[in-house]
Amino acid sequence: MSNRPNPRRRASGGERHLSTLRSTGFLRLWTGESVSMGGTQITLFAMPLIAVLALDADAWEMGVVKAAGATAPLLLALPAGAAADRYERLSVMHGANLGRLVVLVTIPLLFWGDLLTIWVLALAMLVIESLTLLFDSARSAYVPSLVPKRSLSHANSWIQGSVAVGDVAGPGAAGLLVQLLSAPVVLLIDAATYLFSSVMIRTLPRRRPDGENGHEPPLRAIRLGIALLRRDRVQFPLTLAAAHSNLFHAMFFTLFVLYAVRELEFSPTLLGATSVVSGATGLLAVATAPWLMERVGHGRTAILTFAVPGPVALLVPLAAGVQQWAAVGMVTVALGTWSYAVVVNLVVCETVKQALVPGEFLGRVTATIRLLSWGVEPVGALAGGAVAMTALGTGGTLVLACAGLTGSVLWALRREVRTLTDLGEPAQDGDRGADAAPAADPGT
């Protein structure tokens, strides 16, 4: 009898997971997500360019626009999570897609009517980010009801793959399209991607949340989500690490486009091209994240993803004064490495959350994490704009943001995080919230 390995047997694990994802309809959700993520990247690229090139925004006004979008978790994270646990989740996703489509059609019309101002642009960012938060809360809670637990890590890799696809296709396409068509026009392309997303998910099975959440008072639902997180010895320090990181992340990226355009003299096309590599490394992260979780452990993998971005991001302010080809290389390495760390973090964190949190609590737990970890972003955005107006300048503020990013890993060094490896065992009662399973992780 031959002892030669059987290629079919060797590939059977991956084929089994792929077959599962296909049979459940998950791949339709992923396809719509991939296209809409590409459109979202176009918007995230085009909105700051509208502010800089069309409205002549200064550093403070850039901070206002960034802060407006980042305010969404503060205002709506907890209500969005409660809604995702209360209402049918596909309907919530469809509503969020429709709302974003309407806003993105409105902005170009206002621009062409000479009615667009920084404050209108900031309001649009707030509405778009709020609806995105609602969609993501519903989708995050919907996936575990669609995909078996054994395939969740693979499903989350595909979901984060859609983010990486958006990172690859969005900035490069946006830079070229802005150059050819203008930033307001490319927003209409993003609007079409949300329509496509709704078409793709229209035939998926509808899933009402389990339990009695439809009859639970909203305020009690919100309080329970907070209690779940606060008592978890693994997730709470990770949330603090995420909040710390996101504070300085917002400070950095509030100024990045301004710095790249005015100090490094990048054109929109060149700026988009450097961002494409970050999407490509995001795809690499999607492919390697399950391997890292298995070899390194979930907790230690999360720790590494907090430790890496700060040091490599220093390459951006250090790119000033060098030849442009060198500056492009430095910015590309910085964004690519940062993207890899972020995507791995998201895959790890989403898998941990979905594996440990009961389905009826997923929406509010996700929202609580986002409130705490994303709610600091307006502070970071406004601080970045304000500090850049001082003698420190834009470049000095970017260096400050890099130092702050590096410090975020300190929160995640607790023993409970370092030793987190097996998701099959539930947390001890002392580590849980009052009435449910452990809370989710901040990477969501």
RAWOVEN-V31403 format. One record per backbone hydrogen bond with DSSP energy under -0.5 kcal/mol. NH is the residue of the N-H (numbers start at 1). CO is the residue of the C=O. E is the energy in kcal/mol with one decimal. If there is no record, write none. Layout:
NH:CO:E + NH:CO:E
This chain:
7:5:-0.7 + 10:6:-2.4 + 11:7:-1.9 + 12:8:-0.5 + 12:9:-0.9 + 15:11:-2.4 + 16:12:-2.6 + 17:13:-2.1 + 18:14:-2.4 + 19:15:-2.6 + 20:16:-2.2 + 21:17:-2.6 + 22:18:-2.3 + 23:19:-2.7 + 24:20:-1.8 + 25:21:-0.5 + 25:22:-0.9 + 26:21:-1.1 + 27:21:-1.2 + 28:25:-1.1 + 29:25:-1.3 + 30:26:-2.6 + 31:27:-2.3 + 32:28:-2.2 + 33:29:-2.2 + 34:30:-2.7 + 35:31:-2.0 + 36:32:-2.4 + 37:33:-2.5 + 38:34:-1.8 + 39:35:-1.9 + 40:36:-2.6 + 41:37:-2.3 + 42:38:-1.5 + 43:39:-2.0 + 44:40:-2.8 + 45:41:-1.8 + 46:42:-2.9 + 47:43:-3.0 + 48:44:-0.6 + 49:45:-1.0 + 50:46:-2.5 + 51:47:-2.1 + 52:48:-2.6 + 53:49:-3.1 + 54:49:-0.7 + 54:50:-1.3 + 55:50:-1.8 + 57:51:-2.7 + 62:58:-2.3 + 63:59:-1.9 + 64:60:-1.9 + 65:61:-2.2 + 66:62:-2.4 + 67:63:-2.8 + 68:64:-2.2 + 69:65:-1.6 + 70:66:-2.0 + 71:67:-1.1 + 71:68:-0.6 + 72:69:-1.1 + 74:71:-0.6 + 75:71:-1.8 + 76:72:-3.0 + 77:73:-1.5 + 80:76:-2.6 + 81:77:-2.3 + 82:78:-2.3 + 83:79:-2.3 + 84:80:-2.2 + 85:81:-1.4 + 86:82:-0.7 + 86:83:-0.6 + 87:83:-2.7 + 89:207:-1.5 + 92:88:-1.5 + 93:89:-2.0 + 94:90:-2.4 + 95:91:-2.3 + 96:92:-2.1 + 97:93:-2.2 + 98:94:-2.3 + 99:95:-2.2 + 100:96:-2.1 + 101:97:-2.1 + 102:98:-2.1 + 103:99:-1.9 + 104:100:-2.3 + 105:101:-1.5 + 106:102:-1.7 + 107:103:-1.9 + 108:104:-0.7 + 109:105:-1.1 + 110:106:-2.3 + 111:107:-2.3 + 112:108:-2.8 + 113:109:-1.4 + 114:111:-1.6 + 115:110:-3.1 + 116:110:-0.9 + 121:117:-2.5 + 122:118:-2.4 + 123:119:-2.1 + 124:120:-2.4 + 125:121:-2.1 + 126:122:-2.0 + 127:123:-2.3 + 128:124:-2.7 + 129:125:-2.5 + 130:126:-2.0 + 131:127:-2.4 + 132:128:-2.2 + 133:129:-2.2 + 134:130:-1.9 + 135:131:-2.5 + 136:132:-2.8 + 137:133:-2.2 + 138:134:-2.0 + 139:135:-2.8 + 140:136:-2.7 + 141:137:-1.6 + 142:138:-1.6 + 143:139:-2.2 + 144:140:-0.6 + 145:142:-1.2 + 146:142:-0.7 + 146:143:-1.5 + 147:143:-2.5 + 151:148:-1.6 + 152:149:-1.6 + 155:151:-2.4 + 156:152:-2.9 + 157:153:-1.6 + 158:154:-2.0 + 159:155:-2.5 + 160:156:-2.7 + 161:157:-1.6 + 162:158:-1.6 + 163:159:-1.3 + 164:160:-2.4 + 165:161:-2.9 + 166:162:-2.1 + 167:163:-2.1 + 168:164:-2.4 + 169:165:-3.2 + 170:166:-2.5 + 171:167:-0.6 + 172:168:-0.7 + 173:169:-2.0 + 174:170:-3.4 + 175:171:-3.0 + 176:172:-2.0 + 177:173:-3.0 + 178:174:-3.2 + 179:175:-1.8 + 180:176:-2.0 + 181:177:-4.0 + 182:177:-0.8 + 182:178:-1.0 + 186:182:-1.4 + 187:183:-1.0 + 188:184:-0.6 + 188:185:-1.3 + 189:185:-0.7 + 190:186:-1.5 + 191:187:-1.9 + 192:188:-1.5 + 193:189:-1.2 + 194:190:-1.2 + 195:191:-1.2 + 196:192:-2.1 + 197:193:-2.1 + 198:194:-1.8 + 199:195:-2.0 + 200:196:-2.2 + 201:197:-1.5 + 202:198:-0.7 + 202:199:-0.7 + 204:201:-1.4 + 213:210:-0.7 + 215:212:-1.8 + 216:213:-0.9 + 221:217:-2.1 + 222:218:-2.3 + 223:219:-2.3 + 224:220:-2.2 + 225:221:-1.8 + 226:222:-1.8 + 227:223:-2.3 + 228:224:-2.4 + 229:225:-1.5 + 230:226:-2.4 + 231:227:-1.6 + 232:229:-1.6 + 233:231:-0.6 + 236:232:-1.8 + 238:234:-1.4 + 239:235:-2.3 + 240:236:-2.2 + 241:237:-2.3 + 242:238:-2.3 + 243:239:-2.7 + 244:240:-2.5 + 245:241:-2.6 + 246:242:-3.0 + 247:243:-1.9 + 248:244:-1.3 + 249:245:-2.2 + 250:246:-2.5 + 251:247:-1.4 + 252:248:-2.2 + 253:249:-2.7 + 254:250:-1.7 + 255:251:-0.8 + 255:252:-0.8 + 256:252:-0.9 + 257:253:-0.6 + 259:255:-2.9 + 260:256:-3.0 + 261:257:-2.6 + 262:258:-2.4 + 263:259:-2.0 + 264:259:-1.9 + 266:260:-2.9 + 271:267:-2.9 + 272:268:-2.3 + 273:269:-2.2 + 274:270:-2.1 + 275:271:-1.2 + 276:272:-1.1 + 277:273:-0.7 + 278:274:-0.6 + 279:275:-1.2 + 280:276:-1.9 + 281:277:-2.5 + 282:278:-1.4 + 283:279:-1.8 + 284:280:-1.8 + 285:281:-2.2 + 286:282:-2.1 + 287:283:-1.8 + 288:284:-1.8 + 289:285:-2.3 + 290:286:-0.5 + 292:288:-2.4 + 293:289:-2.5 + 294:290:-1.9 + 295:291:-2.5 + 296:292:-3.1 + 297:292:-1.0 + 297:293:-0.7 + 299:420:-2.7 + 301:297:-2.0 + 302:298:-1.9 + 303:299:-2.2 + 304:300:-2.2 + 305:301:-1.8 + 306:302:-1.2 + 306:303:-0.7 + 307:303:-1.6 + 308:304:-1.7 + 309:305:-0.6 + 311:307:-0.6 + 312:308:-1.4 + 313:309:-2.2 + 314:310:-0.7 + 314:311:-0.9 + 315:312:-1.6 + 316:313:-1.8 + 317:313:-0.6 + 318:314:-1.8 + 319:315:-0.5 + 319:316:-1.4 + 320:317:-1.1 + 322:319:-1.4 + 327:323:-2.5 + 328:324:-2.7 + 329:325:-1.7 + 330:326:-2.6 + 331:327:-2.7 + 332:328:-2.3 + 333:329:-2.3 + 334:330:-2.2 + 335:331:-2.8 + 336:332:-2.6 + 337:333:-2.5 + 338:334:-2.2 + 339:335:-2.4 + 340:336:-2.0 + 341:337:-2.1 + 342:338:-2.3 + 343:339:-2.6 + 344:340:-2.1 + 345:341:-2.1 + 346:342:-2.3 + 347:343:-2.3 + 348:344:-2.5 + 349:345:-2.7 + 350:346:-2.4 + 351:347:-1.9 + 352:348:-2.3 + 353:349:-2.4 + 354:350:-2.6 + 355:351:-1.9 + 356:352:-1.5 + 357:353:-2.4 + 358:356:-0.5 + 361:358:-2.1 + 362:358:-0.6 + 362:359:-0.9 + 365:361:-2.3 + 366:362:-2.5 + 367:363:-2.1 + 368:364:-2.4 + 369:365:-2.1 + 370:366:-2.1 + 371:367:-2.5 + 372:368:-2.0 + 373:369:-2.9 + 374:370:-2.3 + 375:370:-0.7 + 375:371:-1.1 + 377:374:-2.0 + 378:70:-0.5 + 380:376:-2.1 + 381:377:-3.0 + 382:378:-2.7 + 383:379:-2.6 + 384:380:-2.5 + 385:381:-2.1 + 386:382:-2.5 + 387:383:-3.0 + 388:384:-2.0 + 389:385:-0.7 + 389:386:-0.8 + 390:387:-1.7 + 393:387:-0.6 + 393:390:-1.1 + 396:392:-1.0 + 397:393:-1.8 + 398:394:-1.9 + 399:395:-1.8 + 400:396:-2.2 + 401:397:-2.3 + 402:398:-2.0 + 403:399:-2.1 + 404:400:-2.2 + 405:401:-2.4 + 406:402:-1.9 + 407:403:-1.4 + 408:404:-0.6 + 408:405:-1.3 + 409:406:-1.0 + 410:407:-1.4 + 411:408:-1.1 + 412:409:-1.1 + 413:410:-1.2 + 417:414:-0.8 + 418:414:-2.3 + 419:415:-2.1 + 420:417:-1.5 + 421:419:-0.8 + 423:421:-0.7 + 425:422:-0.5 + 431:428:-2.0 + 432:429:-1.6 + 439:228:-0.8 + 441:349:-0.5 + 444:441:-1.3
